[in-house]
Amino acid sequence: MFEILNQKEGMEYRRFGKTEVYLSTITLGGMRFKQGQESPKDKIPNDTLEHCLQTVQMAFNAGINHIETAWGYGKSETVYGRVLNDELSVPRNSYHLMTKGNALSADEMYRMVESQLRLLQTDYLDFYGWHGINNDDLLKQSCKTGGPVEVLHKLKEEGVIKHIGFSTHAPLETIVKAIETDLFEFVNLHYYYFDQRNLPAVNTAGDKDMGVFIISPNDKGGQLFKAPEKIRKATVPLTPIQWNARFCLQNPAIHTLSFGITDPDHFEEMKGIFLNNDLGAEEINEIKQKLDSFINDDPFAAYDGYNMQNDPSGINIPQLLRLRKLWKCYNMKDYARYRYKIFEQKGHWFPGVYAFDSNIAKIDTTKIPAGVPLKEMLAEAHKEFYIPEFKLAKK
């Protein structure tokens, strides 16, 4: 007989794959507390502490039994450690805790986990994810013999970590490669209605009985908390957040969604996901068909550009075309601008350069399908999404 921690009526719970742990289908993510990204990470302002305290209490009252954080989430680990232990004295065996880190060497991995245990005020971690296997090089480096993932397995043998997984923003092909290493029991990835590219990875993880955790379906999934009227009308009787959650959870391979809950109203909307669970698959599909039909609002929106990944221009063509589609077909221009500004940050989390004319000129035109005005589409999207960096003029 399996045990479900903090089980409460009104919440759903699912077996997190081969871990055999039953998680609430909503996870409390820990990235968005007030002043949470300010340094130093071990100094907690009163409003940060109060924000976390209130959020954790409401999460437990709602039946959430899984808390997720990471080394890279600023003050998150520290404030969780204080709230769960010093403020609320929550028994450690009454909830599940996940954190993540991306050390690149064995020694650094040991030191990082040791620091995380201290900040979280715990002597074990239910789940530990290598944070950000975002390309083939990071996959190779993290999983090499004698490397950081091997350290995580040694810590599992010692009982410090119970289950090992990875999080990723990688291209689909890299995610599948990581899953197929069989080094991991769970995966945190992006998949939602407005970005379904990773469905094959979700299904591959399901075939291997891995836990599947969906990253940020409300924010990265389209800033659905401020969805345009066109989308809000299409998802009635659900809100866009509620419908997107049900869309994800209708796949049995998906087990939990990370909600960046920051105020009481978010909990009320979350409860509506389950109160409306009497909506049948047919009604959910009717909403999907309505949303699907909007792609016909632009003659080129169906072209996804994935045949042009790693183009010599450096433009992340598939992602820019996705943002263009969301603008043209779903009125999601604000979201597209929000995501486009992340390009040019020279990192592996959301790689790509802006579609300046000089970069568009470098595109390998031999791969462009006949009849698709790709250069014009990219230039149009750039014109709408690009926000020049503001700098004070020198006197």
DAJOLIN-V678688 format. One record per backbone hydrogen bond with DSSP energy under -0.5 kcal/mol. NH is the residue of the N-H (numbers start at 1). CO is the residue of the C=O. Records with the same first field share a line. If there is no record, write none. Layout:
NH->CO + CO
//
This chain:
5->3
7->4
11->8
14->23
16->21
17->15
18->209
19->16
20->17
22->3
23->14 + 21
25->12
27->25 + 257
28->66
29->27 + 259
30->68
36->33
38->35
43->40
44->42
45->43
49->45
50->46
51->47
52->48
53->49
54->50
55->51
56->52
57->53
58->54
59->55
60->56
61->57
62->58
63->60
64->59
67->96
68->28
69->98
71->100
73->70
75->36
76->73
79->75
80->76
81->77
82->78
83->79
84->80
85->81
86->81 + 82
87->82
88->83
90->84
94->91
95->92
96->65
98->67
99->127
101->129
109->105
110->106
111->107
112->108
113->109
114->110
115->111
116->112
117->113
118->114
119->115
120->116
121->117 + 118
122->117
125->160
126->97
127->97
128->163
129->99
130->165
131->101 + 129
132->130 + 167
133->167
134->132
139->135
140->136
141->137
142->138
143->139
144->140
147->144
149->142
151->147
152->148
153->149
154->150
155->151
156->152
157->153
158->154
159->156
160->155
161->155
162->125
163->126
165->128
166->186
167->130
168->188
170->133
174->171
175->171
176->172
177->173
178->174
179->175
180->176
181->178
182->179
185->164
186->164
187->211
188->166
189->187 + 213
191->189
192->195
195->192
199->196
200->197
201->198
202->198
203->199
204->200
205->201
206->202
207->203
208->204
209->206
210->205
211->185
213->187
214->256
215->189 + 213
217->258
220->216
221->216
222->219
223->219
224->218
225->218
226->223
227->224
231->228
232->228
233->229
234->230
235->231
236->233
238->235
243->239
244->240
245->241
246->242
247->243
248->244
249->245
250->246
251->248
252->250
254->251
255->212
256->212
257->25
258->214
259->27 + 257
260->258
261->259
266->263
267->263 + 264
268->264
269->265
270->266
271->267
272->268
273->269 + 270
274->270 + 271
275->271
276->272
277->274
279->276
284->280
285->281
286->282
287->283
288->284
289->285
290->286
291->287
292->288
293->289
294->290 + 291
295->292
296->293
297->294
298->295
301->298
303->300
304->302
308->305
309->306
311->308
314->311
317->315
320->316
321->317
322->318
323->319
324->320
325->321
326->322
327->323
328->324
329->325
330->325 + 326
331->327
332->326
333->331
336->332
337->333
338->334
339->335
340->336
341->337
342->339
343->340
344->352
345->342
353->314
356->354
359->356
360->356
361->357
362->359
363->360
365->363
367->364
368->365
372->369
373->371
374->372
377->373
378->374
379->375
380->376
381->377
382->378
383->379
384->380
385->381
386->382
388->386
//
